[in-house]
């Protein structure tokens, strides 16, 4: 085999390998894309599918705290409150200063009847973002259920609308697309 034939064979093999890699590279989806897909699915009420997308985002980037938070919101909407708390806790472990995670963690805890823990989560949310009225409303609702005295800022409309916090959170998370 001469020099030209060897080079042609090597070049052909490299070309074949390059073409074999193109579909893999073209189909590779980033954590941010899975996260955005999950947000779109959750905003349409497809929470199970959204969780699957958030899980894929987390597989690719385990420190994607927004994906952990969004996963917790979707789990909460499905009534998976214990799982939601775990997702929020993981998000907080990665990014402890995101007020919406604390607020949503409080919602999941309140749904479990763990009102004093919920109040502590709402307090942390309010400390991080004093203007976040929803955390104040949620805190007051938890205090009422505990038999405590709520503070003055209440909005009965929010109590009557299920999923308002989830929708609000998804809108905010959507603004922070990956």
C-alpha positions as CSV (number, residue, x, y, z in Angstrom):
1,X,0.0,0.0,0.0
2,X,1.5,3.3,-1.0
3,X,1.6,6.6,1.0
4,X,-1.3,8.1,-1.0
5,X,-3.6,5.1,-0.4
6,X,-2.9,5.1,3.4
7,X,-3.7,8.8,3.6
8,X,-6.8,8.3,1.6
9,X,-8.0,5.5,3.9
10,X,-7.2,7.6,7.0
11,X,-8.9,10.6,5.5
12,X,-12.0,8.6,4.6
13,X,-12.2,7.1,8.1
14,X,-12.0,10.5,9.7
15,X,-14.6,11.8,7.3
16,X,-17.0,8.9,8.2
17,X,-16.4,9.5,11.9
18,X,-17.1,13.2,11.5
19,X,-20.4,12.4,9.8
20,X,-21.3,9.9,12.4
21,X,-20.9,12.6,15.1
22,X,-23.0,15.2,13.4
23,X,-26.5,13.7,14.4
24,X,-25.3,13.3,18.0
25,X,-24.2,16.9,18.2
26,X,-27.3,18.2,16.4
27,X,-29.6,16.3,18.8
28,X,-27.8,17.3,21.9
29,X,-30.1,19.4,24.1
30,X,-28.8,21.7,26.8
31,X,-30.0,21.8,30.4
32,X,-31.4,25.3,29.6
33,X,-33.4,23.9,26.7
34,X,-34.9,21.1,28.9
35,X,-35.6,23.7,31.6
36,X,-37.4,26.0,29.1
37,X,-39.4,23.0,27.7
38,X,-40.4,22.1,31.3
39,X,-41.6,25.7,31.9
40,X,-43.7,25.6,28.7
41,X,-45.2,22.2,29.7
42,X,-46.0,23.4,33.3
43,X,-47.6,26.6,32.0
44,X,-50.0,24.4,30.0
45,X,-50.8,22.2,33.1
46,X,-48.7,19.2,31.9
47,X,-46.9,18.8,35.2
48,X,-45.8,15.2,34.9
49,X,-44.2,15.9,31.5
50,X,-42.7,19.1,32.9
51,X,-41.1,17.2,35.8
52,X,-39.5,14.8,33.3
53,X,-38.0,17.8,31.4
54,X,-36.8,19.4,34.6
55,X,-35.2,16.0,35.6
56,X,-33.3,16.0,32.2
57,X,-32.1,19.5,32.9
58,X,-30.9,18.5,36.3
59,X,-29.2,15.4,34.9
60,X,-27.2,17.7,32.6
61,X,-26.6,20.4,35.3
62,X,-27.2,19.2,38.8
63,X,-26.7,22.8,40.1
64,X,-29.5,24.3,38.0
65,X,-31.4,25.7,41.0
66,X,-34.2,27.1,38.9
67,X,-34.9,23.7,37.5
68,X,-35.0,22.3,41.0
69,X,-37.4,25.1,42.0
70,X,-39.6,24.6,39.0
71,X,-39.7,20.9,39.5
72,X,-40.9,21.5,43.1
73,X,-43.7,23.8,41.8
74,X,-44.8,21.1,39.4
75,X,-44.7,18.4,42.1
76,X,-46.7,20.7,44.4
77,X,-49.3,21.1,41.8
78,X,-49.6,17.3,41.5
79,X,-50.0,16.9,45.3
80,X,-46.5,15.5,45.7
81,X,-45.8,17.7,48.6
82,X,-43.0,15.7,50.3
83,X,-41.2,15.4,47.0
84,X,-41.7,19.1,46.4
85,X,-40.1,20.0,49.7
86,X,-37.1,17.8,48.8
87,X,-36.8,19.7,45.4
88,X,-37.0,23.1,47.1
89,X,-34.4,22.0,49.7
90,X,-32.0,21.0,46.9
91,X,-32.6,24.3,45.2
92,X,-31.9,26.2,48.5
93,X,-28.8,24.1,49.0
94,X,-27.5,25.4,45.7
95,X,-28.9,29.0,45.9
96,X,-30.1,29.9,49.4
97,X,-31.1,33.5,48.5
98,X,-33.9,32.9,45.9
99,X,-37.1,34.2,47.6
100,X,-39.5,32.2,45.3
101,X,-38.0,28.9,46.3
102,X,-38.6,29.7,50.0
103,X,-42.1,30.9,49.3
104,X,-43.0,27.7,47.3
105,X,-41.3,25.6,50.0
106,X,-43.7,27.2,52.5
107,X,-46.7,26.3,50.3
108,X,-45.6,22.6,50.1
109,X,-45.1,22.5,53.9
110,X,-48.4,24.1,54.5
111,X,-50.0,21.6,52.2
112,X,-48.5,18.9,54.5
113,X,-50.0,20.6,57.6
114,X,-46.5,21.7,58.8
115,X,-47.5,25.3,59.4
116,X,-44.8,26.4,61.7
117,X,-42.1,25.3,59.2
118,X,-44.2,26.9,56.4
119,X,-44.2,30.2,58.4
120,X,-40.4,30.0,58.8
121,X,-40.0,29.5,55.0
122,X,-42.3,32.5,54.3
123,X,-40.4,34.6,56.7
124,X,-37.2,33.8,54.9
125,X,-38.8,34.7,51.6
126,X,-40.0,38.0,53.0
127,X,-36.6,38.7,54.4
128,X,-35.0,38.1,51.0
129,X,-37.7,40.1,49.1
130,X,-39.7,42.4,51.4
131,X,-42.0,43.5,48.6
132,X,-43.1,39.9,47.8
133,X,-46.7,40.2,48.9
134,X,-47.6,36.6,48.1
135,X,-45.3,35.3,50.8
136,X,-47.0,37.6,53.3
137,X,-50.4,36.4,52.2
138,X,-49.3,32.8,52.5
139,X,-47.7,33.4,55.9
140,X,-51.0,34.9,57.1
141,X,-52.9,31.9,55.9
142,X,-50.5,29.5,57.6
143,X,-50.8,31.5,60.9
144,X,-54.6,31.4,60.7
145,X,-54.5,27.6,60.3
146,X,-52.2,27.5,63.3
147,X,-54.6,29.6,65.3
148,X,-52.2,32.6,65.4
149,X,-52.9,36.2,64.5
150,X,-52.2,37.1,60.9
151,X,-50.7,40.5,60.1
152,X,-52.8,43.0,58.2
153,X,-51.8,42.4,54.6
154,X,-54.3,39.9,53.4
155,X,-55.8,39.3,50.0
156,X,-58.9,37.0,50.1
157,X,-58.7,36.8,46.2
158,X,-55.5,34.9,46.4
159,X,-57.0,32.4,48.9
160,X,-59.8,31.7,46.4
161,X,-57.5,31.0,43.4
162,X,-55.8,27.7,43.4
163,X,-52.5,27.5,41.7
164,X,-51.9,31.3,41.7
165,X,-48.5,31.0,43.3
166,X,-47.6,28.2,40.9
167,X,-48.6,30.3,37.9
168,X,-46.9,33.4,39.3
169,X,-43.7,31.4,40.0
170,X,-43.7,29.9,36.5
171,X,-44.1,33.4,35.0
172,X,-41.1,34.6,37.0
173,X,-39.1,31.5,36.2
174,X,-40.0,32.0,32.6
175,X,-38.4,35.4,32.7
176,X,-35.2,33.6,33.9
177,X,-35.1,31.1,31.1
178,X,-32.0,29.0,30.9
